[in-house]
């Protein structure tokens, strides 16, 4: 998902946004011959993500910058650890610094939060997955970070699977005049055998009519823990069971212990705090 082409496209846009006509401050204050070495240092513990993106921000600013990563994505680190080293023309390193940090801080924040959720349910068979509640334009970056933290990805886009929510079903049944089961059977008849069909329900009594249509996944939306347990027992392996809504670090363990297969967590990407990572730069008088 996070291809070299995607990285280059997004990072180039970010660099252009940050320095459309160059870095005026560095051009005025830093001699053209100055050389810099720097360390990407963790100010707090966490899980690393975004190494390739950090590197791209540096090298797309100036191909002569050298970056050496000390940790692979998904690696754990403590406060004070060096995560990468950078060397190159001082002006270029300073120009790239903010964009490089913005990406790696956010991605590592997502990975760290995801890791906390995964740890809470490690004793169960449930999976933590993300949602489409991502920053526009940064979905591939943020979903890569979820995987760095041990989580899994939901459908990447609206084009990847059929996911019928309450509003879809309301329009579908009203326009067709069919029952939910018959309407979904008509949808299923149009799909290839490789296309996944998921349907959201928000009441126990909606489960059987949806199951009768042979759906692949049922999302139990905003169910209480007791209702989730009842829903899992009723579905009894006839479909993948996804829990959604009211999920946080305080509730996720109880939700997982109901026997659901998947727990989707929008907070992984829409409510995270970027980690405190810093670039400690030492400027030398001239290139070696």
N, C-alpha and C positions, 0 to 999 in steps of 0.2 A: 504494500500500500504506500509506504513512504519511499518512493523511488528517487533516484538521483535527479531525474527531470523535475519532479515535484519540488524537491528541496531547492533546486536552482531557481525555479520560477518564483517561488514564494520569497526566498531569501533575497534575490535580486530586487524584487519589489520593495521589500522592507528597507534595504540599503538605499535605494533611490528615494524613498520617503524620508529617510533620516538625514541624507546628505545630497539633496538634489543638485547642488552646485559645488560639492566638496565640503570639507570640514574647515570652516573659516578659522576656528580657534586654533586648531593644530597647525594650519598653514602659517598663521601669524606668530605663534609662540614656539613651535618646535622646529629646529633646524632640519633642513632636508636630508642632511647626512646622519641624523640621529638614528640610533638603532635601539630596539627595545626587546627585552625578554620579559615574560610574564607567566604567572601561575594562576590557573583557575582554582580557587580555594573555597572549600565548603565552610560556611560560618555556622552550620547546624547539620545534624545527621539527616540522612535521607536515602533515596534510591535514584540512581542516575538515569537520565534519558536525554537524548538530543545531541550526542557526541558528533554525529555526522553533520547536523545542522550548525552547531557551534563552529566546526571546522569550515563549513561552506561560507559562513558569514565572514570569516577571516580571509580565506583564499579567494573569494569572489571580490573582496575589496582590493586585495593585492596578491597575485599568484606567488610572489616571492615569500610570503609569510609561511612559516612552517609550524604545524600543529602536531603535537604528540599527545594522544589520549592515554591517560593512566588507568582508565576504568571503562569497561564495556557497558552499554545500555543494559539496565537491569541490575547492575552491581550496587551493593550497599556501601555507604561511606559514613564516616563520622566527622564531626566538626574538626576543622583543621587539616583534613585530608586534601592533598593536591589531586585534582581530577583531570587536569590537562596542563601542558606547558605550551607556550607560544613564543615565537621569536621572529623578528622581521623589522622593517622600517617603522620607526616609532610613530610617524604620522599615520600610517596605515593601521597599525594595531590600535591606536587610540580612536581612529574613526570607526573601526568595526566593533569596538568594545561593547557599546550599548545594545546594538542589535543582537550580537552573539549572546550576550547575557540574558536579554529578554527571552529569547527562545529557550535556552537551556534551563533557566530558572523556572519558567512556566512548565516545560515538559517534565522536569524533575519533580516539581510540585505535584503534578498529576500522577506520576509514577509512585511517589511516596504515599499519597492518599489512597491510591488503588491498592498498594501493598498492605495498608492498614485494614482495608475491607477484606482482602483475601485472607489475611491472618486470622480475622475474626471467625471465618467459616471453614478454616482448613480441616476441621474434624468432620466435615460433611462432604457430600458429593456435589454440592451446588457450585455453580460458576457465577462469578461477578462479571457483568458485562456493562458496556457503556451505552449511550443513547445518541441520538442526532442533535442533542443540545450542546453543540460545539460552537466555537468561535468561527464565524463565516470566513472561509478561505484557509482555515488552519485545521480542518478535520483530520487530514492524514497525519499531521504532526501530533495532534492530541490523542488520536486513537493509537498511534505507535507508542505514545507514552503510557497509555493504559496497559498495553501488552508488556512494556518494560516493568510495570509494577505487578505483573502476574495475573492481570485480568484478561478478559476476552472481548472481542468486538461483536456488536450487534450488526445488522445490515448497514452497509456503508452509506447507501443513498436510497432514495425512493425508487430507483430503477432496479434494485437488487432482489426484492422479494415483495410478496403481497402481504400487507399488514393492515387488516381491517379493524378500525377503531369504531367507537360508538357513533360518531358522526357519519362515517362511511355507511354503516349498517342502517342508520336512520334514513338516509337518502336512498340507499339501494332498495330497501323494502317498501318505502313509500312510492317510489317510482315504478317498481316492478309489480307491486301487489302480491308478491310472494312471501312466504314465511322465511324466517332467517335461514332455516335449514335448506329450503329449496333455492333461495337466492345464492347461498354459498356453494351449493352443488352446481349451480349454473356457472359460477365463477371458476370452480375447480375444473369443470369440463373444458374451459378455455386455456388452462395452464399446461405447460409442458411438464413432463414427469420430474424435471430437475428444479422446478420453481417452488420455493417454500411458501406455504400459506399459514399465516398466523392471524388469530382473531382475539380481540380484547373483549373481556366480559367484566362487568362490575357487580354482578349478582350471581348467587349460587344457581338460581333457577335458569340462567342463561347457558349453563355449561352443557347440558344434554343436547339441546337443539344444535349447538355448535359442533359437538362431537359427532353428531349424526351426519354432518357434512364431510367428515373425514379430514379435518384440518390437521396440520402438522404440529402446531404449537398453540396453546391457549394461554393468553396473558390474563392473570388474575389481578385486576387493577384496584388498588386501594382496599384490599381485603384486610380484615383483622387477622391476627395470628390464628385464632380459632377457625375463622372462615377459610384461611389458607389450608389448614390441616384438613378441614372438611372437603375442600375442593380437590386436594391431592388424592384423598381416598376415593372420591367420586370418579375422578378421571382414571385412576387405577392403571396408569401406564399406557392409556390409549392415545396420548399425545404428550409432547414435551410441555412441562408446566413452567411458566415464567411468572414471577412475582414482580410487581411494579407499584411504586407509590409508597410514601411513608417510610422510605429506606434511609437510614443513617447509621452511623457507627454504633449507636445505642440500641438499634432495633435489628440490625442485619443478622446477628447470631440467631435470635429467636425465629426470624423468617426462614433462615436456612434449615433450621432444625424441624420445620414442618414437612420437609421432604420435597420441596420444589427443586426443579432442575437448574433454573436460571434466575438470577436476581439482577434486574437492570437498575442502574444507579446514575441518574442524571448529574448528580453532584460531582461525579468524577471529573467532569469537564466544565461544568458551568459555575461551580462554586468553590474553586480551589484557590489556595494561596501559593504564590510563587515562592520557591525556596530562596533562602539568602545565600547566594553564591557570589563571590567577588573575584575580580581580576586584579591581582597585585602586580603592577607594572614597574619595571626598573629600566630607566632610559639611559643608554650609553651614549657617549659623544659621537661615535661613528660606527659604521658597520664593520664587523670583524673581517 
